[in-house]
Amino acid sequence: MVNDPPSLPYYSGERNKRNEPHGTGTYFWENGNTYEGQWKYGNRHGQGTYHCAEGHYEGEWMDNERTGLGKFHDLKGNRYEGEWRNNKQHGRGTYFWADGDRYEGEWKNGIRHGRGKYYWTNGRCKGDRFEGEWKEGHRTGRGTYYYANGKKKKGTWQDGKLIQEDEDPENK
């Protein structure tokens, strides 16, 4: 008799007295997603790797949510490395786009928010960077835009646009 593969969903690993995943193990979902790592009372908790249709995440988990330090790689070639809370980028981290652009700085609920630097590597802004404050994904607050040709614009930004430029006689 040939051993048939287990039906999905399926868990293989350590269990507690209540037969819940607890310790180290691997879970296979019907949709093809998998998680391999640490479990606590039936929840992904501790270090683990999750593979899904969007990509894969390696890092810390708490009560089934990406929380702590981790890395996410999507199928388009983008990746994020940094802090997570409640399954979203939150805290300090770096996002690398497949085209080479990157953002290094603070995040709040999956959105650029706080102090950060954005580097452009392609297109009309190639070689430019912005250093300053972000709010809800936009340059908002104090910041400086550095052009690849050495010029810069420093001032107050609102929703990605410079609304009040500081006086800088060296840069005119």
SVG drawing of the C-alpha trace seen along z (x, -y; Angstrom):
<svg xmlns="http://www.w3.org/2000/svg" viewBox="-7 -85 34 87">
<polyline fill="none" stroke="black" stroke-width="0.4" points="0.0,0.0 1.4,-3.4 1.2,-6.2 -1.0,-9.0 0.0,-12.5 -1.8,-14.1 -5.0,-16.1 -4.7,-19.9 -4.6,-21.9 -1.9,-19.9 0.4,-20.5 3.6,-18.7 5.5,-19.4 5.5,-19.7 2.2,-20.0 1.1,-20.8 -1.2,-18.7 -4.3,-20.2 -2.9,-19.0 -2.3,-22.6 0.8,-23.5 3.3,-24.5 7.1,-24.5 8.5,-24.1 6.5,-22.9 5.3,-23.5 1.7,-24.3 0.4,-23.7 -2.7,-25.6 -5.0,-24.4 -4.2,-27.6 -0.5,-26.6 0.7,-29.0 3.2,-27.5 4.6,-28.6 7.7,-27.0 8.8,-28.1 7.8,-28.6 4.3,-28.1 2.7,-29.0 -0.7,-27.6 -1.7,-27.2 -0.5,-30.6 2.6,-31.6 4.8,-33.0 8.6,-33.5 10.8,-33.1 9.4,-31.8 9.1,-31.9 5.8,-32.3 5.4,-31.7 2.3,-33.0 1.1,-34.1 2.4,-37.6 6.0,-36.5 7.6,-35.5 8.3,-36.8 11.1,-35.8 11.2,-37.1 9.4,-37.5 5.7,-36.7 3.4,-37.3 -0.1,-35.8 -0.2,-35.1 0.9,-38.6 4.3,-39.8 5.5,-41.8 9.2,-42.6 12.1,-42.4 11.5,-40.8 12.1,-40.8 9.4,-40.6 10.2,-39.9 7.4,-40.2 7.2,-38.5 7.9,-41.8 11.4,-42.1 10.5,-44.6 11.6,-44.0 11.2,-45.5 13.7,-45.0 12.9,-46.3 10.3,-46.6 6.7,-45.3 3.6,-45.6 0.2,-44.0 1.3,-42.7 2.5,-46.2 5.7,-48.0 6.0,-50.0 9.0,-51.6 12.4,-51.8 13.0,-50.0 14.1,-50.2 12.0,-49.5 13.9,-48.5 12.0,-48.8 12.8,-46.5 13.8,-49.5 16.5,-50.5 14.8,-53.3 14.8,-53.0 13.4,-54.6 15.2,-54.4 13.4,-55.7 10.3,-55.6 7.0,-53.8 3.6,-53.9 0.9,-51.3 2.6,-50.3 3.1,-53.9 6.2,-56.2 5.7,-58.4 8.3,-60.3 11.9,-61.0 13.3,-59.4 15.4,-59.5 14.2,-58.6 16.8,-57.8 15.9,-57.8 18.0,-55.7 16.0,-55.8 13.9,-58.1 13.9,-61.9 14.9,-62.0 17.9,-59.6 20.5,-60.4 18.2,-62.7 17.3,-62.2 15.0,-63.7 15.9,-63.8 13.2,-65.0 9.8,-64.5 7.1,-62.3 3.4,-62.1 1.0,-59.4 3.4,-58.5 4.1,-62.1 7.0,-64.6 5.3,-66.8 7.2,-69.0 10.8,-70.1 13.1,-68.6 15.8,-69.0 15.6,-67.8 19.1,-67.1 19.5,-67.1 22.0,-64.9 23.7,-68.1 24.5,-69.3 21.7,-71.8 19.2,-71.5 15.9,-72.9 15.4,-73.2 12.2,-74.2 8.7,-73.1 6.8,-70.5 3.1,-69.6 1.8,-66.5 5.0,-66.1 5.3,-69.7 7.6,-72.4 5.4,-75.2 7.9,-77.4 11.6,-77.4 14.3,-78.6 16.6,-81.3 19.9,-79.8 22.1,-82.3 24.7,-79.6 22.1,-77.5 20.5,-80.1"/>
</svg>
